[in-house]
Amino acid sequence: MADYVYRTVMLDIKRRILAGEYEGMRLPDERSLAEQYQVSRSSMKRALELLAQQGIVFKKRGSGTFINPLYLKNQAMFRYEGSNLGLTDSFLAPGKKQGIKLLEFKVVKASPETAQDLFLSENDFVYQFKRLRLLDGQPFLIEEGFVPIKILPELKEEILQELKEEILQGSLFNYLEDAQNKAVTRSYLTITVSPSSAEDQEALQLKGTEPVGVMDGIFFLDDGTPFEVSSMRVHYKYMRFNSFVNLN
């Protein structure tokens, strides 16, 4: 699928930042950038907003847009390449090859708990998927998610495999954005530590005495609609979650 214009522009600005093409750690103004890339002001504004949301640049009132020096010092904290930040992207490590194994994908009737979390009726159905993520062949995370079918009603049997491939290869959030122009913009998370289960130990190659990090969350679209309930069980060696917090 073709990227949106703003995403293409955003990625090129990131490339130029890494190449040291902006003097004084400062970007040109929005109008000049829009003219340079031959895009609308709204597309350029969106690209700069995404860079700011990722913490790569920051705006200083009355002075312009500047490159965050922490981005150049510690790019491992700024790895995501899209506008929908999937949590699992925060765990990726530079220089390591990512792998994803789809363990399960099916349509099921929403359980009472899932229906409550996603504001569904008792007769609604959801997509249920489970996948194992790896770094350099080392399993580090088991993810299970539930997504309401009514949010992706256009899916039919003949394109079900396409969605499976999207889940297998990358972010379901990006699939939603590309397919329906909807964005996942906020989440409610609970982060805890738990003794590893037999499934954890087998899938993540853990000893019986080793723990797992647990991240449970509900993800919301920009209009406030709950989009996904997700539970992630993380190998303790990889349990470091980076986040940018708006203190306004």
Stockholm file with secondary structure:
# STOCKHOLM 1.0

chainA/1-248         MADYVYRTVMLDIKRRILAGEYEGMRLPDERSLAEQYQVSRSSMKRALELLAQQGIVFKKRGSGTFINPLYLKNQAMFRYEGSNLGLTDSFLAPGKKQGIKLLEFKVVKASPETAQDLFLSENDFVYQFKRLRLLDGQPFLIEEGFVPIKILPELKEEILQELKEEILQGSLFNYLEDAQNKAVTRSYLTITVSPSSAEDQEALQLKGTEPVGVMDGIFFLDDGTPFEVSSMRVHYKYMRFNSFVNLN
#=GR chainA/1-248 SS CCCCHHHHHHHHHHHHHHTTCSGGGBCCCHHHHHHHHTCCHHHHHHHHHHHHHTTSEEEETTTEEEECHHHHHCGGGCCCCSSSCCGGGGGCCTTCCEEEEEEEEEEEECCHHHHHHTTCCTTCEEEEEEEEEEETTEEEEEEEEEEEGGGSTTCCHHHHHHHHHHHHHSCHHHHHHHHHCCCEEEEEEEEEEEECCHHHHHHHTCCTTCEEEEEEEEEEETTSCEEEEEEEEEEGGGCCCCCCCCCC
#=GC SS_cons         CCCCHHHHHHHHHHHHHHTTCSGGGBCCCHHHHHHHHTCCHHHHHHHHHHHHHTTSEEEETTTEEEECHHHHHCGGGCCCCSSSCCGGGGGCCTTCCEEEEEEEEEEEECCHHHHHHTTCCTTCEEEEEEEEEEETTEEEEEEEEEEEGGGSTTCCHHHHHHHHHHHHHSCHHHHHHHHHCCCEEEEEEEEEEEECCHHHHHHHTCCTTCEEEEEEEEEEETTSCEEEEEEEEEEGGGCCCCCCCCCC
//
